[in-house]
Amino acid sequence: MIKIDVDSSGDGGVSFEWAPDIEHRWKLGIEFGVRYALERARGPWTVRVLEHRSNPVDTSSIVAAFCAAKAVWDACPELERTASLDEESLTFTFAKYPKGSPATPRQARG
């Protein structure tokens, strides 16, 4: 579980403020999820990570990333949700181009 506060302010891009009790080992996953969720949104953004709770048995960096992205989308419902969880296979997907590739393979090769 992740609690965050998202504010459309700052010096540009995405800046983070961390609650003092957020363990360092989770910060990279949380930061990835937040940046992923805000990737297509105009900034600047200030993200305050207020709380992170995990289960030592099944929490990983990818779980923290997905939860962080979901927390951003919950805080900013106007943003497009582009990551998904298949609950049957417990597979996370972080789509780079959620509506399809911006170029065909021939165009991508130049």
The 8 nearest C-alpha neighbors of each residue, nearest first, counted from 0:
[[1, 52, 51, 53, 66, 2, 50, 63],
 [0, 2, 51, 50, 67, 66, 3, 52],
 [3, 1, 50, 49, 48, 51, 70, 0],
 [4, 2, 48, 49, 47, 1, 5, 70],
 [3, 5, 47, 46, 6, 48, 2, 74],
 [6, 4, 46, 45, 3, 47, 74, 7],
 [5, 7, 45, 8, 44, 46, 4, 9],
 [8, 6, 44, 43, 45, 42, 5, 9],
 [9, 7, 44, 43, 6, 45, 10, 42],
 [8, 10, 43, 11, 45, 44, 14, 7],
 [9, 11, 43, 12, 8, 14, 44, 13],
 [12, 10, 43, 9, 42, 13, 44, 14],
 [11, 13, 43, 42, 44, 14, 10, 9],
 [12, 14, 44, 45, 43, 11, 15, 42],
 [15, 13, 45, 46, 44, 12, 9, 16],
 [16, 14, 46, 47, 45, 17, 13, 48],
 [15, 17, 47, 48, 46, 18, 14, 45],
 [16, 18, 48, 47, 19, 15, 49, 21],
 [17, 19, 49, 20, 21, 48, 50, 16],
 [20, 18, 21, 17, 22, 49, 50, 16],
 [19, 21, 18, 22, 50, 17, 51, 49],
 [22, 20, 19, 18, 51, 23, 50, 17],
 [23, 21, 24, 25, 20, 26, 19, 51],
 [22, 24, 26, 25, 21, 27, 20, 19],
 [25, 23, 22, 26, 27, 60, 28, 21],
 [26, 24, 23, 28, 27, 22, 29, 60],
 [25, 27, 29, 23, 28, 24, 30, 22],
 [28, 26, 30, 29, 25, 31, 24, 60],
 [29, 27, 64, 60, 31, 30, 63, 26],
 [30, 28, 64, 26, 32, 67, 63, 31],
 [29, 31, 27, 33, 28, 32, 26, 34],
 [32, 30, 28, 34, 29, 33, 64, 35],
 [33, 31, 64, 68, 67, 35, 29, 30],
 [32, 34, 68, 30, 36, 35, 31, 67],
 [35, 33, 37, 31, 36, 32, 38, 30],
 [34, 36, 38, 32, 33, 37, 31, 68],
 [35, 37, 68, 33, 34, 38, 32, 71],
 [36, 38, 34, 40, 35, 39, 33, 71],
 [39, 37, 35, 36, 40, 34, 41, 33],
 [38, 40, 37, 41, 36, 35, 78, 79],
 [41, 39, 37, 38, 42, 78, 36, 79],
 [40, 42, 43, 39, 37, 38, 12, 44],
 [43, 41, 44, 12, 11, 7, 40, 13],
 [42, 44, 11, 12, 8, 9, 7, 13],
 [45, 43, 7, 13, 8, 42, 6, 9],
 [44, 46, 14, 6, 9, 8, 13, 15],
 [47, 45, 5, 15, 4, 14, 16, 48],
 [46, 48, 16, 4, 3, 15, 49, 17],
 [47, 49, 3, 17, 50, 18, 16, 2],
 [48, 50, 18, 3, 2, 47, 17, 51],
 [49, 51, 2, 1, 48, 52, 21, 18],
 [52, 50, 1, 0, 21, 2, 53, 49],
 [53, 51, 0, 1, 50, 54, 21, 2],
 [54, 52, 58, 55, 0, 51, 57, 63],
 [53, 55, 56, 58, 57, 52, 59, 0],
 [54, 56, 57, 58, 53, 59, 52, 60],
 [57, 55, 54, 58, 53, 59, 62, 52],
 [56, 58, 55, 54, 59, 53, 62, 60],
 [59, 57, 54, 55, 62, 53, 56, 60],
 [60, 58, 62, 61, 63, 57, 25, 28],
 [59, 61, 28, 63, 62, 64, 25, 58],
 [62, 60, 64, 63, 59, 28, 65, 91],
 [63, 61, 59, 65, 64, 60, 58, 66],
 [62, 64, 60, 66, 61, 29, 28, 65],
 [65, 63, 32, 28, 29, 61, 67, 62],
 [64, 66, 68, 62, 67, 63, 32, 69],
 [65, 67, 69, 63, 64, 68, 70, 62],
 [66, 68, 70, 32, 64, 29, 69, 65],
 [69, 67, 32, 36, 33, 65, 71, 70],
 [68, 70, 66, 72, 67, 71, 73, 65],
 [69, 71, 67, 73, 68, 72, 66, 74],
 [72, 70, 74, 68, 69, 73, 75, 67],
 [73, 71, 75, 69, 76, 74, 70, 78],
 [72, 74, 70, 71, 75, 76, 69, 68],
 [73, 75, 71, 72, 76, 70, 5, 4],
 [76, 74, 72, 77, 73, 78, 71, 5],
 [77, 75, 72, 78, 73, 74, 79, 71],
 [76, 78, 75, 79, 72, 74, 80, 73],
 [79, 77, 76, 75, 72, 80, 40, 37],
 [78, 80, 81, 77, 72, 76, 36, 39],
 [81, 79, 82, 78, 72, 36, 69, 83],
 [80, 82, 97, 79, 94, 83, 93, 36],
 [83, 81, 93, 92, 80, 94, 84, 91],
 [82, 84, 92, 91, 85, 81, 93, 80],
 [83, 85, 91, 90, 86, 92, 89, 82],
 [86, 84, 90, 89, 87, 88, 91, 83],
 [85, 87, 89, 88, 84, 90, 91, 83],
 [86, 88, 85, 89, 90, 84, 91, 83],
 [87, 89, 90, 86, 85, 84, 91, 92],
 [90, 88, 86, 85, 87, 84, 91, 92],
 [89, 91, 85, 88, 84, 92, 86, 87],
 [92, 90, 84, 83, 85, 89, 93, 82],
 [93, 91, 83, 82, 94, 84, 90, 85],
 [92, 94, 82, 95, 81, 91, 83, 35],
 [95, 93, 97, 96, 92, 82, 81, 83],
 [94, 96, 97, 93, 100, 81, 99, 98],
 [95, 97, 99, 100, 94, 98, 101, 81],
 [98, 96, 94, 99, 81, 95, 100, 82],
 [97, 99, 96, 100, 101, 94, 95, 81],
 [100, 98, 96, 97, 101, 102, 95, 94],
 [99, 101, 102, 96, 103, 98, 97, 95],
 [100, 102, 99, 103, 96, 98, 107, 106],
 [103, 101, 100, 106, 107, 104, 105, 99],
 [102, 104, 106, 105, 107, 100, 101, 108],
 [105, 103, 107, 106, 108, 102, 109, 100],
 [106, 104, 108, 103, 107, 109, 102, 101],
 [107, 105, 109, 103, 108, 104, 102, 101],
 [106, 108, 104, 109, 105, 102, 103, 101],
 [109, 107, 105, 106, 104, 103, 102, 101],
 [108, 106, 107, 105, 104, 102, 103, 101]]
